[in-house]
Amino acid sequence: METQANVQDQAPLKSQLLTVLPDEKVSFGKSIILGFQHVLAMDVYVVPFLIAMLIGLQPNQSSALIQSTFIAAGLATIVQTYFCMKLPIAQGPSYVPLGAIVSIYAASGGGELGWSSVLGASLIGAILVIILGYVGIFNKIVKNFIPPIVGGTIIFIVGLSLLPVAIRDNIYGASGASINQNVLLALISAGTLLLFVILGSMFRNKGSIFRIISVMMALVVGCISANVMGVLDFSAISKANWFSMPRIAFVDFGFSFNFSAIITMVIIYLVLLAETTGTWFAVSNVINKPLTDEHINKGVIGEGIGCLIASALGSTPVTGYSTNAGIISITGVASRRVFLAVGGWFVLFGCSGKLAALISSIPSAVIGGVFAIVCGIIAINGVQVMKNVTIGEKEMYIIAIPMIITLALVLIPGDYLHSLPSFVQYLLGSPILAASLAAILLNKLLPSGK
């Protein structure tokens, strides 16, 4: 596989960027702290919050959905990291199915029946994904259609597509503070992150602790600054319960199986697999561990099991988060033990309303300052994958057109997108999917240069 060979060629250079390799042991205390740092940088609570708002759930139903989402993300992370793909990858709820979930919910009449149709379709789709990974079909697709030029482009557009979210939504569009305050908070958190990275580089091995805690310190300093500005609101924490039981399938909710809903969700799962492939390449590139056939097959199985767990808990599909690849690059720590801690933290947050409220109280602008840098690092990792590829006329188009498509879809007006047929909405609603498909097709259709 060309992708594996090219990444392997870069091994001596990239191994210097990691202070802790994936299979190296990290102490329990250190794993807990580093895992919490990853959790803080992930906006896991946003997707269930948006779903609750879009379909009009009651406050208690919204809390239950957020709780289930945290637990599902935790269990899926543990399954993927320790039992399936065995790479440092954190799972979380995906934005991709939002439109489909709202459509299925409304088409099924809303209420309990609407939500049970969403969960039933998610359940069947997850089972099909597991089968897809078991028979190895998706792996063959990756081997035949994603050489280094395409894989590097996919990684690049993953970072590129997330940048506007970090800047526009998390910084400029954040509520609860003025735009000047949001920009200042983002600059403070980003500046703190860079300061600790610089300190880590200056002191080399002795300064690795600065890199390791850089993301956490950026968020802590950002929150302190927000408090000084008077825009830090912890009131939700005092109102939340310390412990609450998660919802249980067939007791608190059921499943309904609607053919059109299932077909819709199967399409969404294919989108998820195409999107998470970019995450796998990004993490593989950062940790200098080439993706093997076994990794990809088990990754698909792990993705399916994670989504199966999510639907059984009454939550929505989960997928690998690219954010963590950027954090690994910054901290230099890629130990799977840290991601076991990430899973543990998520489960704990799902069982404790106060902890979940704590993480959701971090100002969006503070997260945006860190998130923007992480997105840039992800994009640069894509360039690293392509650096040994000769860039001719064909390769220029393979990189440029997906880049244009990504920005065009990120900036597409919502009203125009919603006026299009449902299938087109699903396709264009994921800039990463549309751009990835464009890169794959261009690689196959454009003639090679002499």
C-alpha positions in Angstrom: 0.0 0.0 0.0 1.6 3.3 -1.1 0.3 5.3 1.8 2.0 2.9 4.3 5.3 3.0 2.4 5.4 6.8 2.2 4.6 7.2 5.9 7.2 4.6 6.8 9.8 6.6 4.9 9.2 9.5 7.3 9.7 7.5 10.5 13.1 8.8 11.7 11.9 12.4 11.4 8.5 12.0 13.1 9.5 9.8 15.9 11.4 12.8 17.3 8.1 14.7 17.7 6.7 12.2 20.3 7.8 12.0 23.9 5.6 9.0 24.6 4.8 6.4 22.0 1.3 4.7 21.7 2.2 1.5 23.5 4.4 3.1 26.1 3.2 3.0 29.7 2.1 6.2 31.5 1.5 6.4 35.2 -2.1 6.4 36.4 -2.0 10.0 37.7 -0.4 11.3 34.5 -2.9 9.4 32.3 -5.8 11.0 34.3 -4.4 14.5 33.8 -3.6 14.1 30.2 -6.9 12.4 29.5 -8.7 15.3 31.1 -6.8 17.6 28.8 -8.1 15.8 25.7 -11.7 15.9 27.1 -11.5 19.6 27.7 -10.5 20.2 24.1 -13.4 18.2 22.7 -16.9 19.7 22.3 -18.7 16.5 22.9 -21.7 18.2 24.6 -22.4 20.4 21.5 -24.0 17.8 19.2 -26.6 16.5 21.8 -27.4 20.1 22.7 -28.0 21.0 19.0 -30.2 17.9 18.5 -32.2 18.8 21.6 -32.7 22.3 20.4 -33.6 21.3 16.8 -36.3 18.7 17.7 -37.6 20.5 20.7 -36.8 18.2 23.6 -37.8 19.0 27.2 -35.0 20.0 29.6 -35.0 16.6 31.3 -34.9 14.9 27.9 -32.0 17.1 26.8 -30.1 16.3 30.0 -30.6 12.6 29.4 -29.4 12.8 25.8 -26.3 14.7 26.9 -25.6 12.2 29.6 -26.0 9.2 27.2 -23.8 10.9 24.7 -20.9 11.2 27.2 -21.2 7.6 28.2 -21.4 6.4 24.6 -18.3 8.4 23.7 -16.4 7.0 26.6 -17.2 3.4 25.9 -16.7 3.8 22.2 -13.2 5.3 22.9 -12.2 2.4 25.1 -13.5 -0.1 22.5 -11.6 1.5 19.6 -8.4 2.3 21.5 -8.0 -1.0 23.4 -9.9 -3.7 21.6 -10.3 -2.8 17.9 -8.1 -0.3 16.1 -5.6 -0.1 19.0 -4.6 3.5 18.1 -4.9 6.6 20.3 -8.2 7.8 18.9 -11.1 9.4 20.9 -14.6 8.9 19.8 -17.4 11.5 20.0 -20.8 12.3 18.6 -20.7 13.3 14.9 -22.2 16.5 13.4 -22.8 14.6 10.1 -26.1 12.9 11.0 -27.8 16.1 12.4 -29.9 16.8 9.3 -30.8 13.1 8.9 -31.8 12.8 12.6 -34.1 15.8 12.4 -35.6 14.6 9.1 -36.3 11.0 10.4 -37.7 12.4 13.7 -40.1 14.7 11.9 -41.1 12.2 9.2 -41.9 9.6 11.9 -44.3 11.9 13.7 -42.0 13.3 16.4 -42.2 12.5 20.1 -41.3 9.0 21.3 -42.1 7.4 18.0 -39.9 9.8 16.1 -36.9 9.3 18.4 -37.4 5.5 18.5 -37.2 5.6 14.6 -33.9 7.5 14.8 -32.5 4.9 17.3 -33.8 1.9 15.3 -32.3 3.2 12.1 -29.0 3.9 13.9 -29.0 0.4 15.4 -29.4 -1.4 12.0 -26.8 0.9 10.4 -24.3 0.2 13.1 -24.7 -3.6 12.6 -24.1 -3.2 8.8 -20.9 -1.2 9.5 -19.6 -4.0 11.7 -20.3 -6.5 8.9 -18.6 -4.2 6.5 -15.4 -4.1 8.6 -15.6 -7.9 9.3 -15.6 -8.8 5.5 -12.9 -6.2 4.8 -14.6 -4.4 2.0 -13.9 -0.9 3.3 -10.2 -1.8 3.6 -10.0 -2.7 -0.1 -11.6 0.6 -1.0 -9.0 2.5 1.0 -6.1 0.5 -0.6 -7.3 1.1 -4.1 -8.6 4.6 -3.9 -6.5 6.5 -1.3 -2.8 6.8 -2.2 -0.6 9.3 -0.4 -1.7 12.3 -2.5 -5.3 11.6 -1.8 -4.7 10.6 1.9 -2.7 13.8 2.5 -5.4 15.9 0.8 -8.1 14.3 3.0 -6.0 15.1 6.2 -5.5 18.7 4.9 -9.2 19.3 4.3 -10.1 17.9 7.7 -8.1 20.6 9.3 -9.3 23.2 6.8 -13.0 22.4 7.3 -12.7 22.7 11.0 -10.9 26.1 11.0 -14.0 28.2 10.2 -15.9 26.4 13.0 -13.2 27.3 15.4 -13.0 30.9 14.3 -16.5 31.8 13.2 -18.6 29.8 15.6 -16.4 29.4 18.7 -14.8 32.9 18.7 -16.8 35.4 16.6 -20.2 33.8 17.1 -19.8 32.8 20.8 -22.6 34.0 23.0 -22.4 35.4 26.6 -19.7 38.0 25.8 -19.0 40.8 23.4 -17.0 40.1 20.2 -14.1 42.0 21.6 -14.1 39.9 24.8 -14.3 36.7 22.7 -11.4 37.7 20.5 -9.3 38.6 23.5 -10.1 35.3 25.3 -9.2 33.3 22.2 -5.9 35.2 21.9 -5.1 34.6 25.6 -5.8 30.9 25.4 -3.9 30.5 22.1 -1.0 32.7 23.4 -0.8 30.6 26.5 -0.7 27.4 24.4 2.1 28.8 22.3 4.1 30.0 25.3 4.1 26.5 26.9 5.0 24.9 23.6 7.9 27.4 23.2 9.1 26.6 26.8 8.9 22.9 26.0 11.1 23.4 22.9 13.6 25.7 24.7 14.3 23.2 27.5 14.0 20.1 25.3 13.7 16.8 27.2 13.5 18.5 30.6 10.8 20.8 29.3 8.5 18.1 28.0 6.1 18.8 30.9 5.4 22.2 29.4 4.3 20.6 26.1 2.3 18.0 28.0 0.2 20.4 30.0 0.1 23.1 27.3 -3.6 22.6 26.3 -4.8 22.3 29.9 -3.0 25.5 30.9 -4.4 27.3 27.9 -7.9 26.4 29.0 -7.2 27.2 32.7 -5.7 30.6 31.9 -8.5 31.3 29.5 -11.2 30.5 32.1 -9.4 32.7 34.7 -9.4 35.6 32.2 -13.1 35.0 31.4 -13.8 35.2 35.1 -11.9 38.5 35.4 -14.0 39.8 32.5 -17.1 38.7 34.2 -18.2 36.3 31.5 -17.5 33.0 33.2 -20.8 31.4 34.3 -20.7 28.4 36.6 -24.3 28.7 37.8 -25.3 25.5 35.9 -22.9 23.5 38.0 -24.7 24.2 41.3 -28.0 23.2 39.9 -26.8 19.9 38.5 -26.9 16.5 40.4 -23.7 14.8 41.5 -24.9 11.4 40.2 -27.7 10.3 37.9 -28.4 7.0 36.3 -28.2 6.7 32.5 -31.2 5.7 30.4 -31.7 2.0 29.6 -32.9 0.5 26.3 -36.3 -1.1 26.3 -37.0 0.5 29.8 -36.7 4.2 29.2 -37.0 4.1 25.4 -37.6 1.6 22.5 -36.7 1.0 18.9 -38.8 1.4 15.8 -37.7 0.1 12.4 -38.7 2.2 9.4 -37.3 1.2 6.0 -36.8 4.7 4.6 -35.2 5.8 7.9 -32.8 2.8 7.8 -31.8 3.6 4.2 -31.2 7.2 5.2 -29.0 6.2 8.2 -27.0 3.7 6.1 -26.1 6.5 3.8 -25.1 8.6 6.8 -22.9 5.8 8.1 -21.1 5.6 4.8 -20.5 9.3 5.1 -19.1 8.8 8.6 -16.7 6.1 7.5 -15.4 8.3 4.7 -15.0 11.2 7.1 -13.3 9.1 9.9 -10.8 7.8 7.4 -9.3 11.3 7.4 -9.0 11.1 11.2 -7.3 7.7 11.0 -4.8 9.0 8.5 -4.2 12.1 10.6 -3.5 10.1 13.8 -1.4 7.5 11.9 0.7 10.3 10.5 1.2 12.0 13.8 2.2 8.9 15.7 4.3 7.5 12.9 2.4 4.2 12.8 1.3 3.3 9.2 -2.3 2.1 8.8 -2.3 -1.6 8.0 -5.1 -3.7 6.5 -5.8 -5.0 10.0 -6.0 -1.5 11.5 -8.5 -0.3 8.9 -10.8 -3.4 9.2 -10.7 -3.3 12.9 -11.3 0.4 12.8 -14.5 0.0 10.8 -15.6 -2.7 13.3 -14.8 -0.4 16.2 -16.7 2.4 14.6 -19.7 0.1 14.2 -19.5 -1.2 17.8 -19.2 2.4 19.1 -22.4 3.4 17.1 -24.2 0.3 18.3 -23.4 1.2 21.9 -24.5 4.8 21.3 -27.9 3.7 19.9 -28.3 1.2 22.8 -27.8 4.1 25.2 -30.3 6.3 23.4 -27.7 8.5 21.8 -26.6 9.3 18.2 -23.7 7.9 16.1 -20.1 8.4 17.2 -16.9 8.8 15.2 -13.2 9.5 15.6 -12.3 13.1 16.5 -9.5 14.8 14.5 -8.9 17.3 17.3 -7.0 14.7 19.3 -4.4 14.2 16.5 -3.5 17.9 16.8 -3.3 17.6 20.6 -0.9 14.6 20.3 1.3 16.8 18.0 1.3 19.6 20.6 1.9 17.5 23.7 4.0 14.7 22.1 2.1 12.1 24.2 0.4 9.4 22.2 0.0 6.7 24.8 -3.2 4.6 24.6 -3.4 4.6 28.3 -4.2 8.3 28.1 -7.1 7.5 25.8 -8.3 4.9 28.2 -8.5 7.7 30.7 -10.3 9.8 28.1 -13.0 7.1 27.9 -13.1 6.9 31.7 -13.6 10.6 32.0 -16.5 10.6 29.5 -18.3 7.8 31.4 -17.8 9.7 34.6 -19.1 12.9 33.1 -22.1 10.9 31.8 -22.9 9.7 35.3 -22.3 13.1 37.0 -24.3 16.1 36.0 -21.9 18.4 37.8 -18.9 17.3 35.9 -20.7 17.5 32.6 -21.9 21.0 33.5 -18.3 22.0 34.4 -16.9 21.1 31.0 -19.8 22.7 29.2 -19.3 25.9 31.1 -15.9 26.6 29.6 -16.4 29.7 27.3 -16.5 28.8 23.6 -14.0 31.5 22.8 -11.4 29.9 25.1 -11.9 26.6 23.4 -11.8 28.3 20.0 -8.4 29.8 20.6 -6.9 26.3 21.2 -9.1 24.6 18.6 -7.9 27.0 15.8 -4.3 26.0 16.4 -5.1 22.3 16.6 -7.0 22.6 13.2 -3.9 24.2 11.6 -1.7 21.5 12.9 -4.0 18.8 11.5 -3.8 20.5 8.1 0.0 20.6 8.2 0.1 16.9 8.9 -1.7 16.4 5.6 1.1 18.4 3.9 3.6 16.1 5.6 2.0 13.0 4.1 2.3 14.6 0.6 5.8 16.0 0.9 7.4 13.0 -0.8 4.9 13.1 -3.7 6.0 14.8 -6.9 3.4 17.6 -7.5 2.6 17.7 -11.2 -0.4 19.2 -12.9 -2.7 16.3 -12.0 -1.7 16.5 -8.3 -2.3 20.2 -8.2 -5.9 19.7 -9.2 -6.3 16.8 -6.7 -5.3 19.2 -3.9 -6.8 22.4 -5.2 -10.3 21.4 -6.1 -11.1 19.6 -2.9 -9.8 22.6 -1.0 -12.2 24.9 -3.0 -15.1 22.5 -2.4 -14.3 22.4 1.3 -14.4 26.2 1.7 -17.5 26.5 -0.6 -19.5 24.0 1.5 -18.3 25.4 4.8 -19.5 28.8 3.7 -22.7 27.7 1.9 -25.8 29.6 3.1 -28.0 27.3 5.3 -31.3 28.4 3.5 -29.9 27.3 0.1 -28.7 24.0 1.5 -32.1 23.2 3.0 -33.8 23.9 -0.3 -32.0 21.0 -2.0 -33.2 17.4 -2.1 -32.5 15.4 1.1 -29.8 13.1 -0.4 -28.0 16.2 -1.8 -28.2 17.8 1.6 -26.5 14.8 3.2 -23.7 14.9 0.6 -23.1 18.6 0.7 -23.7 18.8 4.5 -20.4 17.2 5.1 -17.6 19.2 3.4 -15.1 16.5 4.3 -17.1 13.8 2.5 -17.7 15.9 -0.6 -14.1 17.0 -0.9 -12.8 13.5 -0.2 -14.9 12.0 -2.9 -13.7 14.8 -5.3 -10.0 13.9 -4.5 -10.7 10.2 -5.0 -12.5 10.8 -8.4 -9.9 13.3 -9.6 -7.1 10.8 -8.8 -8.8 8.1 -10.9 -10.1 10.2 -13.7 -7.3 12.7 -14.5 -4.6 11.4 -16.8 -1.2 11.1 -15.2 1.6 13.3 -16.4 4.6 11.9 -18.3 
